[in-house]
Amino acid sequence: MTVLLAAEQVTKSFGSLRAVDGVSIEVRQGEVFGLAGPNGAGKSTLFNLLTGIPIRPDSGRVLLRGREVQHRSPRWIAKAGLKRTFQTEAVFESLTVLENVRIGSAYGGAGRAARWNRASCAEALEQVELGGDPGRPADELSLIDRKRLMIACALVSRPSVLLLDEPAAGLDPADQDALIRLLTRIHATGTTMVIIEHVLSVLEALADRMSVLDSGRVIVTGAPADVLTDARVVEAYLGPGAAR
Amino acid sequence: MANLRTWAGWPAYAIVLAVLPLVLTDPHSRLLLILITMYGMLALSWNLTLGFAGIFNFAQIGFFGIGAYTAGILATQTGIDPWLTLPISAVSAVLASLVAFLPVLRLRGIYVGLATYVFSQLCIYLVLGQAGLTGGAGGIVGIPRLTLGETSLRADGRIGYYFLGAALLFATTLLVRLISRSTLGLSLLAIRDNEALATSRGVSRVRQHLIIFMIGAALAGVAGAFNTYLNGVVSTDVFGFGYLTLLLSMIFLGGSGSVYGPIAGAVVVTLVTDALQDAGAWRDVTVALLILVVLWIAPKGLAGLARRAIAPRVKENA
């Protein structure tokens, strides 16, 4: 199966702290790839390194469709098809729902011209169930709707790979279920996704494969059912001896 | 239907601009009207970078001055048609904006403010240093007036200057309105809201900021040339702190980041400062107090007050 996104021995240090330490992952076309690990494991830093926002790797390579991108600008990487969401529910608060998606449509594509496609915007909003009131100010949206909008903004330019940074954070169980249904529908359209998540039930429900990071290193990669019962993973979350 | 509602105000705006000088015919009122059109245009142009893009750009007064000097030098030292100097002033201000933009590439926030303010002040030294061309501290005098055929724009209580100023103000307002709802305008708000998110959506901060910097500079350059022909003289006052504080007052009182607010600000500040002409230092104190009170009641200025009064929140997307 085609590998769309790969990190090869990616390393990043901040002073004496090695936040990401020789991490390698491969994301295949059409799959949902999960990333889990305790706080400070290096998951979000890895996303930042993949997208170049706002940092770059000290060493290692990032390949998007086989092409090295680790030295490219964040904007170039975004336009090449790697779109992400952020841990905080980041939307453009001065803009309406439709205008938020319009930005993604106008600037997210590969071309230089900033032309937006009204039909694609409407479709992306329908896809995340925000089609009802596109003129609503984004700063009036609920938490789950902000997350939906953030996803629609990334989806509208039809990304090669969609990176979601803790999409379920802060959601109650009912909204988590709604999110899982939404992401399942998006995945069914053939969108390749990488999801960082602390809520492991979300990864169990969605991910085809996943890696667990601890102290900046990948400790195990595989199917969620195998990974989440792995003794090394249990120890990473609960401490030495917990797996016994 | 929404389009009709959105654009219905424009003919009314044009009619008000056309009728005002017919109602206010005395020379002093006419001069105030002309100043309002010029300040309105300049405040609108500055609001593009300061309000919409959120750039602490204090080079705008420099672009105004460069436009003023370009027109003054060309009109007195070359045989060029004075009308042609208006677009040329826009071009020279745009070229200057490329230099003033350099700090925006790397700096953020208040540091951009400091660097761009220094740019405006350096313009003064440039003018003083090139006295052969610019007249130095004495400025340029004897600048020919604009004429339309045989008629001077000064005739009939400067009515020609009023209509030129009104046409420029109308065109600038229309341009700002179009930009504010365009993809460019929305991208500026997006960058101001969350730069990292905007970048991750493919927006280039440098490119968008440079475009709006150049558009704002072009408009300020034309306003500067207009000021030169209106006064018939140009001196380093055009780069001065007086213009800077006056225009900032207009933008903040009117509502920075709003399309029409700076025009309201230009009207109020021009009229208040004129009414208090004999009040000495109390004039500035009164204007400052007025701004503080309005911003205390409505942080988004007069435009915010108006928005609250008319409708709770209306956003057009048609």
HADDOCK unambig.tbl for C-alpha pairs under 7 A between the chains (distance, minus, plus):
assign (segid A and resid 74 and name CA) (segid B and resid 199 and name CA) 6.65 0.50 0.50
assign (segid A and resid 74 and name CA) (segid B and resid 200 and name CA) 6.57 0.50 0.50
assign (segid A and resid 75 and name CA) (segid B and resid 199 and name CA) 5.52 0.50 0.50
assign (segid A and resid 75 and name CA) (segid B and resid 200 and name CA) 6.20 0.50 0.50
assign (segid A and resid 75 and name CA) (segid B and resid 202 and name CA) 4.80 0.50 0.50
assign (segid A and resid 75 and name CA) (segid B and resid 203 and name CA) 6.69 0.50 0.50
assign (segid A and resid 75 and name CA) (segid B and resid 204 and name CA) 6.73 0.50 0.50
assign (segid A and resid 78 and name CA) (segid B and resid 200 and name CA) 5.68 0.50 0.50
assign (segid A and resid 78 and name CA) (segid B and resid 201 and name CA) 6.35 0.50 0.50
assign (segid A and resid 78 and name CA) (segid B and resid 202 and name CA) 5.52 0.50 0.50
assign (segid A and resid 79 and name CA) (segid B and resid 202 and name CA) 5.61 0.50 0.50
assign (segid A and resid 83 and name CA) (segid B and resid 200 and name CA) 6.66 0.50 0.50
assign (segid A and resid 84 and name CA) (segid B and resid 200 and name CA) 6.86 0.50 0.50
assign (segid A and resid 92 and name CA) (segid B and resid 190 and name CA) 5.46 0.50 0.50
assign (segid A and resid 92 and name CA) (segid B and resid 193 and name CA) 5.68 0.50 0.50
assign (segid A and resid 92 and name CA) (segid B and resid 194 and name CA) 6.64 0.50 0.50
assign (segid A and resid 93 and name CA) (segid B and resid 193 and name CA) 6.59 0.50 0.50
assign (segid A and resid 94 and name CA) (segid B and resid 189 and name CA) 6.60 0.50 0.50
assign (segid A and resid 94 and name CA) (segid B and resid 193 and name CA) 6.97 0.50 0.50
assign (segid A and resid 103 and name CA) (segid B and resid 187 and name CA) 6.50 0.50 0.50
assign (segid A and resid 104 and name CA) (segid B and resid 201 and name CA) 5.30 0.50 0.50
assign (segid A and resid 107 and name CA) (segid B and resid 201 and name CA) 6.43 0.50 0.50
assign (segid A and resid 107 and name CA) (segid B and resid 202 and name CA) 4.93 0.50 0.50
assign (segid A and resid 107 and name CA) (segid B and resid 203 and name CA) 5.63 0.50 0.50
assign (segid A and resid 108 and name CA) (segid B and resid 201 and name CA) 5.28 0.50 0.50
assign (segid A and resid 108 and name CA) (segid B and resid 202 and name CA) 4.74 0.50 0.50
assign (segid A and resid 135 and name CA) (segid B and resid 315 and name CA) 6.40 0.50 0.50
assign (segid A and resid 135 and name CA) (segid B and resid 317 and name CA) 6.27 0.50 0.50
assign (segid A and resid 154 and name CA) (segid B and resid 201 and name CA) 6.92 0.50 0.50
